[in-house]
Amino acid sequence: MKNLLKLLVARRLSATPIGMIALGVGWLIARRRKQRRAEPQTSRSRRRMPAHR
């Protein structure tokens, strides 16, 4: 149901230039949030080695 609502809102917003801007801004914000959530997991798995010993 939630996905259907998202689809309907996106279709309605995409019909206007201001709506397209709003969709673009929302997409960028969601993308940044997703990247920030993924960062701690990737930084834990990688161990840094010293440059020289």
Secondary structure by P-SEA (a helix, b strand, c coil): caaaaaaaaaaaaaccaaaaaaaaaaaaaaaaaaaaaaaaaaaaacccccccc
